[in-house]
């Protein structure tokens, strides 16, 4: 009986750990920041990207207006779009999230945060802090996980089904 109970405890602990590892989110007011992640970079890379979802669960518009990290000189809010058959990336001043909207940042196009002047490579399995500043004056510290593109996107997508 003790072996059975010990086995159940091990299985339950493993399940709880896997749920915690699969996705994470942060809140400031009515805004939920879902699963910030970045992909590994080569050792000499000077830039990296951060991807996350912004979920406005309130009744007022809010905008991401700034971000900073200890791992890079600058963090900029960027967008990517196809124009005349060419992918173009450009900095934007703010990323507005209307009430009830979810903005999903994913590798390969659209919105993302650009880490410029990386001070060290981004290594899979590690994590780092990122501070986000919003139009209402609030600042939120989030933890960015470094993981593969498919793992990060899948965890973020899956987390929308498990809101807190």
Buried (B, 14 or more C-beta within 10 A) or exposed (E): EEEEEEEEEEEEEEEEEEEEEBBBBBEBBBBBBBBBBBBBBEEEEEEBBBBBBBBBBBEEEBBBBBBBBEBBEEBBBBBBEEEEEEEEEEEEEEBBBEEEEEBBBBBEEBBBBBBBEBEEBBEEEBBBEBBBBBBBEEEBEBEBBBBEBEBBBBBBBEBBEEEE
